[in-house]
Amino acid sequence: MRRLTAAVLALLAASPLAAQGAPAPKVTMIHAGTLLAEPGKPPRGPSTIVIRDGRIAEIRDGYAAAEPGARLIDLKDRFVMPGLIDMHVHLWGIGGDPLRDRLTALNRDDADDMMYAVTNARITLEAGFTTVRDLGGNARGMRALREGVERGDVEGPTIVNAGNSISVSGGHADASNGLAEPFAEAVLHRQVSTCDGADDCRRAVRQQVALGAQVIKYMSTGGVLSNVSGGLGRAMTDEEMKAIIDTAHGLGRQVATHSHGVAGTKAALAAGVDTVDHGSFLDDEAIKLFKAKGAWLVPTMLAPQAALQQARAGLLPPATIPKAEEAAAAAMASHSKAIAAGVKVAFGTDTGVSKHGENAREFALLVKAGMTPAAALKTATVNAAEALGRAERIGTIEPGKDADIIAIAGNPLEDVTRMEQVDFVMRHGAVAKAAGHRAAFPAD
């Protein structure tokens, strides 16, 4: 057997295929006029990014000559930086159009909502967001969309999906809320993500993982858009929260919680949650807990503004209106206080409440709450990558990382609203949006 193996290896080594060696890597080179390779640090001047097989291979000073056969992309007149990360989106179904959503709810199948999700994913990518954490959509559908993007079947950002959000009965994300009896009974028959009591909540987590969830999301408090009366206060017991978080962590999943009311936020932090999304009402004790636990705040400052605008326009059910008013009034003060205290902040928008593709409007709100433009850009790159547990692959432009790269006209460190018009997007080395840069071409 040893002699046979040696003979086979010798034949392989002598073959023409072996002599040719491995296929040459696909090479792309970008000439960047200004390069913010690591947000939070000063940008570089003229630079060349070398990309091999979808990964960043090196960064050179100045405009290096193109390698033979390489594709060269000219962004000398652009501000180049890492692809953006949104920690809180909802790609599934219609987003940012509540009236249309309500009017078509009884006529849409999952297949229809998947078509909307495919479009929303493409729009999100074209807005410069190369990675998103989807925190609530059809569990099977979002798993399929995530894998479709990775195969290259559809265009979209890298998706870290939560499946269905876990809620107590009557809580935010109980889909039977406010429905007439025949419809409520039909929804309850299909619903697997509501739970009551610690054991039932463990079951709900395991079921979402079985359906493909990469992260778990649960509802610590009431929510603005739930079609049910009641405020934004705490909804779950200590035992239910701990069961969800411990079970998810045991299965290797991070946990995000939707939380508005401060009591729910403090209970979630004490139980070991990884991110608190919204955090509309924060006090000194909650801020101390954030820092002591090392948890991340994902402010989603765009969401209460969008919900309030929709509520005042009569586009939301009456039960949501006082909640939208309350959350919008409190959120800016709470987030400003957290930022000033040094709470760790990762970028998130709750897009789906607002329109897909408008995610970057969050940057101006972060600056309004007290961040510098540089700090705001860091929340959607370096910070979000760390909060996702993927800092080794995304968040900066450096050798070994995915070639997720965007470009903007003008300097967002001087005017952060320039982030609202991204005109070049690359994900994993493939150009997803080319408008605004001169045509790429293979070098001679």
C-alpha positions in Angstrom: 0.0 0.0 0.0 2.8 2.4 0.8 4.6 1.6 -2.5 1.3 2.1 -4.4 0.7 5.5 -2.7 4.2 6.6 -3.5 3.8 5.6 -7.1 0.5 7.5 -7.4 2.1 10.6 -5.9 5.0 10.4 -8.3 2.7 10.2 -11.3 0.7 13.2 -10.1 3.9 15.2 -9.5 5.1 14.5 -13.0 1.7 15.3 -14.7 1.3 18.4 -16.9 -1.4 19.7 -14.5 1.0 19.6 -11.6 3.6 21.4 -13.6 1.2 24.2 -14.3 0.6 24.8 -10.6 -2.5 26.2 -9.0 -4.6 28.7 -11.0 -3.4 32.3 -10.7 -5.6 34.3 -8.3 -8.0 36.8 -9.6 -6.5 40.2 -9.0 -8.2 43.6 -8.6 -6.4 46.8 -7.8 -8.1 50.0 -6.5 -6.5 53.4 -6.8 -8.0 55.3 -3.8 -7.6 59.1 -3.6 -8.3 59.1 0.2 -8.3 55.9 2.1 -9.9 55.5 5.5 -8.6 52.0 6.1 -9.5 51.9 9.8 -12.3 54.2 10.9 -11.4 56.0 14.1 -7.8 56.6 12.8 -6.7 59.3 10.4 -7.2 58.6 6.7 -4.3 57.9 4.2 -3.6 59.8 1.1 -3.3 58.2 -2.4 -3.2 54.5 -1.9 -3.5 51.2 -3.9 -5.5 48.3 -2.5 -4.6 44.9 -3.9 -7.3 42.3 -3.8 -6.8 38.6 -4.6 -9.7 36.1 -4.8 -12.0 38.4 -2.9 -9.7 39.2 0.0 -7.5 42.2 0.6 -3.9 41.2 0.0 -2.0 44.4 0.6 -2.2 48.2 0.7 0.5 50.2 -1.0 1.3 53.9 -0.8 0.6 55.9 -3.9 -0.8 54.6 -7.2 1.0 51.4 -8.0 1.2 50.2 -11.5 -1.3 47.5 -12.3 -0.1 43.9 -12.4 -0.4 42.0 -15.7 -4.0 40.8 -16.1 -5.3 42.7 -13.1 -8.5 44.7 -13.1 -7.8 48.3 -12.2 -10.5 50.5 -10.6 -9.9 54.2 -10.6 -11.2 55.9 -7.4 -8.6 58.6 -7.3 -11.3 61.3 -6.8 -13.2 59.4 -4.1 -13.1 58.8 -0.4 -12.7 55.0 0.1 -13.5 53.1 3.3 -14.7 49.7 4.5 -18.2 48.4 3.7 -20.8 49.4 6.2 -22.5 47.1 8.7 -26.1 47.6 10.0 -26.8 45.6 13.1 -30.6 45.9 13.0 -32.6 45.5 9.8 -35.7 43.7 8.6 -35.3 42.6 5.0 -38.4 40.3 4.9 -41.5 41.7 3.2 -42.4 45.3 2.5 -40.3 47.8 4.5 -41.0 51.4 5.4 -44.5 51.5 3.9 -46.9 50.5 6.7 -50.2 51.4 4.8 -49.2 49.2 1.9 -48.2 46.5 4.3 -51.5 46.5 6.1 -53.6 46.7 2.9 -51.9 43.7 1.3 -51.3 41.6 4.5 -54.2 39.1 3.7 -53.1 38.7 0.1 -49.4 38.1 0.4 -47.8 34.6 0.7 -44.3 33.9 2.0 -43.2 33.7 -1.6 -44.4 37.3 -2.2 -42.5 38.5 0.9 -39.4 36.7 -0.3 -39.5 38.7 -3.6 -39.6 41.9 -1.5 -36.7 40.6 0.6 -34.6 40.0 -2.5 -35.2 43.5 -3.7 -34.6 45.0 -0.2 -31.3 43.1 0.0 -30.1 44.5 -3.3 -31.1 48.1 -2.3 -29.3 47.7 1.0 -26.1 46.6 -0.6 -26.2 49.4 -3.1 -26.5 51.9 -0.2 -23.1 50.7 0.9 -24.1 48.1 3.6 -22.1 45.0 2.8 -23.1 43.2 6.0 -26.4 43.3 8.0 -27.8 41.6 11.0 -31.5 40.7 10.2 -33.4 40.7 13.4 -36.8 39.3 12.6 -38.2 37.8 9.4 -39.5 34.4 8.3 -37.0 32.0 9.7 -36.8 29.6 6.7 -37.0 32.4 4.2 -34.2 34.5 5.7 -32.0 31.4 6.0 -32.6 30.8 2.3 -31.9 34.4 1.4 -28.7 34.4 3.4 -27.5 31.3 1.6 -28.6 32.6 -1.8 -26.5 35.7 -1.4 -23.5 33.5 -0.4 -23.9 31.3 -3.5 -24.2 34.4 -5.7 -27.7 33.6 -6.8 -28.9 37.1 -5.7 -27.2 40.3 -4.9 -27.2 41.4 -1.3 -25.1 42.0 1.8 -23.7 39.3 4.0 -26.7 38.4 6.3 -26.5 37.3 9.9 -30.1 36.2 10.5 -32.1 35.8 13.6 -35.2 34.1 12.2 -38.4 34.9 14.1 -38.2 37.1 17.2 -39.0 35.4 20.5 -41.8 37.0 22.5 -44.1 36.2 25.3 -47.8 35.8 24.5 -49.3 39.2 23.9 -45.8 40.8 23.7 -44.1 42.6 20.9 -43.7 40.0 18.0 -46.7 38.0 19.0 -48.2 38.0 15.5 -51.7 37.4 16.8 -51.9 40.9 18.5 -54.9 42.9 17.4 -56.2 40.3 14.9 -59.9 39.3 14.7 -60.6 35.9 16.3 -60.5 33.7 13.1 -57.2 35.2 12.0 -55.7 35.1 15.5 -56.4 31.4 15.8 -54.8 30.7 12.4 -51.7 32.7 13.4 -51.4 31.0 16.8 -51.6 27.6 15.1 -48.5 28.4 13.0 -46.5 30.5 15.5 -43.5 28.8 17.2 -41.6 31.8 18.5 -43.9 32.9 21.3 -43.1 31.4 24.7 -44.3 31.6 28.3 -42.1 30.4 31.1 -38.5 29.4 31.2 -38.8 25.9 29.7 -41.0 27.1 26.9 -38.5 29.9 26.1 -35.7 27.4 25.9 -37.8 25.4 23.4 -38.3 28.6 21.3 -34.6 29.3 21.1 -33.8 25.8 20.1 -36.4 25.8 17.4 -35.1 29.1 15.9 -31.6 27.6 15.8 -33.0 24.5 14.1 -34.6 26.7 11.5 -31.2 28.3 10.7 -30.9 31.3 13.1 -27.3 32.5 13.5 -28.3 35.0 16.2 -31.2 35.0 18.6 -33.5 38.0 19.2 -36.1 38.3 21.9 -38.4 41.0 23.2 -37.7 42.3 26.7 -40.3 45.0 26.5 -43.3 46.1 24.5 -42.9 47.7 21.1 -44.0 50.7 19.2 -45.5 48.9 16.2 -47.3 46.1 18.0 -51.0 46.5 17.3 -51.9 46.1 20.9 -52.6 48.6 23.7 -50.1 48.9 26.4 -46.8 50.7 26.9 -43.2 50.0 26.3 -42.4 48.5 29.6 -40.9 45.2 30.6 -42.6 42.0 29.2 -40.4 39.1 30.3 -39.5 37.7 33.7 -35.9 37.2 34.9 -36.2 33.5 34.5 -37.5 33.7 30.9 -34.7 36.1 29.9 -32.0 34.0 31.5 -33.3 30.8 29.8 -33.2 32.5 26.4 -29.7 33.9 26.8 -28.1 30.9 28.4 -29.6 28.5 25.8 -28.5 30.7 22.9 -25.0 31.1 24.3 -24.8 27.4 24.9 -25.6 26.8 21.2 -23.0 29.4 20.1 -25.4 32.2 19.3 -25.2 35.8 20.4 -28.4 37.4 21.7 -29.9 40.7 20.8 -32.9 42.1 22.7 -35.5 44.6 21.6 -35.9 46.9 24.6 -37.4 50.3 25.2 -38.4 50.5 28.9 -35.5 50.9 31.3 -36.6 48.0 33.5 -36.5 45.6 30.6 -33.1 46.9 29.6 -31.6 46.5 33.0 -33.0 43.0 33.4 -31.6 42.0 30.0 -28.1 43.4 30.9 -28.1 41.5 34.2 -29.0 38.3 32.4 -26.0 38.7 30.0 -27.5 39.9 26.7 -25.0 40.8 24.0 -26.7 43.8 22.5 -29.6 46.0 23.5 -31.4 47.4 20.5 -33.3 50.7 20.8 -32.7 51.5 24.5 -35.1 54.4 24.3 -35.3 55.0 28.1 -31.9 54.8 29.9 -31.0 55.9 33.4 -27.7 56.1 35.3 -28.1 52.5 36.6 -28.7 51.2 33.1 -25.6 53.0 31.8 -23.5 51.6 34.6 -24.7 48.1 33.7 -23.8 48.5 30.0 -20.3 49.4 31.0 -20.0 46.7 33.7 -21.2 44.0 31.4 -19.5 45.2 28.2 -22.7 45.0 26.3 -23.4 47.0 23.1 -26.1 49.6 22.6 -27.6 49.6 19.1 -29.6 52.9 19.2 -31.6 52.6 16.0 -32.3 56.4 16.2 -33.9 56.4 12.8 -36.7 54.1 13.8 -38.6 56.2 16.3 -38.5 59.2 14.0 -39.9 57.1 11.1 -42.6 55.6 13.3 -43.6 58.9 14.7 -43.9 60.4 11.2 -46.0 57.4 10.1 -48.2 57.6 13.2 -48.9 61.3 12.7 -49.8 60.7 9.1 -52.4 58.1 10.1 -50.5 55.2 8.6 -50.3 53.1 11.8 -53.0 51.6 14.0 -54.3 53.8 16.8 -52.7 51.6 19.5 -49.2 52.5 18.2 -49.5 56.3 18.2 -48.9 57.0 22.0 -46.0 54.6 22.0 -44.4 56.2 19.0 -44.8 59.7 20.6 -43.2 58.4 23.9 -40.3 56.6 22.3 -39.4 59.4 20.0 -39.5 62.0 22.8 -37.1 59.9 25.1 -34.7 58.3 22.7 -32.4 61.3 21.8 -31.8 62.2 25.4 -31.1 58.6 26.4 -28.7 58.0 23.6 -26.9 61.3 24.1 -26.4 60.4 27.7 -25.1 56.9 26.9 -22.7 58.3 24.3 -21.3 60.9 26.7 -20.8 58.2 29.3 -18.8 56.0 27.0 -21.2 53.1 26.4 -20.1 51.0 23.5 -22.3 51.8 20.5 -22.8 49.8 17.3 -24.6 51.1 14.3 -28.2 49.9 13.6 -31.3 51.4 12.1 -34.3 49.0 12.4 -34.7 49.6 8.6 -37.9 48.1 7.5 -39.6 50.6 9.9 -37.9 53.2 7.7 -37.3 52.6 4.0 -34.6 50.2 2.8 -31.6 52.1 1.3 -31.9 55.0 3.7 -29.9 53.4 6.4 -27.1 56.0 6.3 -29.5 58.7 7.6 -28.6 57.2 11.0 -25.1 58.8 10.9 -26.5 62.4 11.1 -28.6 61.4 14.1 -25.6 59.9 15.9 -23.7 63.1 15.3 -26.7 65.1 16.7 -26.5 62.9 19.8 -23.0 63.9 20.5 -20.6 61.8 18.3 -18.0 63.2 16.0 -18.4 62.1 12.3 -15.3 59.9 12.8 -16.9 58.2 15.8 -20.1 57.7 14.0 -18.3 56.0 11.0 -16.6 53.8 13.5 -19.9 52.5 14.9 -20.8 51.1 11.4 -17.4 49.5 10.8 -14.9 48.7 13.5 -17.5 48.6 16.4 -20.2 46.7 14.5 -17.7 44.1 13.3 -16.6 43.6 16.9 -20.2 43.4 18.2 -20.9 40.8 15.6 -17.9 38.7 16.5 -16.5 39.1 13.0 -13.7 41.6 13.4 -11.2 39.1 11.9 -13.1 39.4 8.5 -14.8 42.8 8.2 -14.8 46.3 9.6 -11.4 47.6 8.3 -9.4 47.5 5.0 -6.3 45.4 5.9 -4.6 42.3 4.6 -6.5 39.1 5.1 -10.0 40.6 5.4 -12.9 40.4 3.0 -12.8 43.0 0.2 -15.9 44.8 1.3 -15.2 48.4 0.1 -17.2 51.5 -0.6 -16.5 54.9 -2.0 -18.1 58.4 -1.5 -17.7 61.7 -3.3 -16.4 64.2 -0.7 -15.2 63.7 2.8 -17.7 62.3 5.3 -15.4 63.2 8.2 -16.3 66.8 7.4 -20.0 66.2 6.4 -21.4 62.9 7.6 -24.5 63.2 5.4 -22.2 62.4 2.4 -22.7 58.8 3.6 -26.2 59.0 2.3 -24.9 58.9 -1.3 -22.5 56.0 -1.7 -21.6 55.6 -5.3 -19.2 52.6 -5.4 -19.8 49.3 -3.6 -17.7 46.1 -3.6 -18.5 43.0 -1.6 -16.1 40.1 -1.4 -14.1 41.6 -4.3 -17.1 41.8 -6.7 -18.3 45.2 -7.7 -22.0 45.6 -6.8 -22.4 49.3 -7.7 -20.1 51.0 -10.2 -21.8 54.3 -10.9 -19.5 57.2 -10.0 -16.2 55.6 -10.8 -14.4 55.3 -14.0 -14.7 52.0 -15.7 -12.6 49.1 -14.5 -10.3 47.5 -17.1 -7.8 44.6 -17.3 -4.2 45.8 -17.3 -2.1 44.9 -20.3 
